[in-house]
Amino acid sequence: MFAYQKEVEELRKAYPPETRVELIEMDDPQAPPVGCRGTIKGVDDAGNILVRWDTGSGLHLLPGVDRFKKIESE
């Protein structure tokens, strides 16, 4: 397994589907507002975290670029 594939697998373990997250910072004009929460739908082969934001947006999180936190319980 290549190092990159291992990183993607680690992301998939850390952020399984249905995990809830909260946005801290995203440098994108289409970003949901800071503090917005969303539900992870998966991690693609490029390592992008696929999120369905509570606002209805489907903008992905980019680990190492965007800042977000996992919500342990609501």
N, C-alpha and C positions, 0 to 999 in steps of 0.2 A: 504494500500500500504506500503510495506517495505521501510525503509530508502534508501536502495540501489536502488530500483526501482525508487524512487523519484529522486535520483541523475542522473540516466540514462535519465529520462524524461526531467530534466533540461538541460542536455547536448543536447538532441534532439531539445529543443526550442532554445538554444543558437547557435547551429550549424546545421541548417536545410540543406537539400540537395541543392546543387549548390552554397553554401557559399564558397568563396575563402579564402585560408589561405596561409601563408608564413612560412616556416620552419626556426626556430632560432637555435634549437639544438636537436639532436636525437642521443642517444648512441646506435648505431646499425651499424655493418659493411656494411649493405645493404642500409643504409640511403641515401636518395637523398642529394645533396649538400646543405649546408646552404644557405638560400636565395631562394631556390626553391619554386615555388608556385604550388598549387594544388586546386582541386575542391572536396568538400566534397560530398560523395555519401550517407552518412547516419551514424547513430550511432547504433552499434549492442547491443544486450542484456547484454553484459559484460561491456559496456561503452567505447569500443574502437571506435575511430572516423575513419570511412572508407574514405580514400582519394585516388583519382586518380591524381597522381602527373603529372605535365607538362612533365616530363622526360619519362612518360609511366609506372613508377613504381606504384604499388598498396599497398605499405607499410602503415599500419595503424598508427595513432597517439594514444599515450597512455596519456590521461590527468593526470597531476600530475607527469609525468615522462619526457615526451617530452616537449620542449618549442616551441611554435608557436604563430602566431598572426593572427587574422581575418583581411582580407583586405576589407576595407569599400567600396572603389571604385578603378577602374583601369583606 
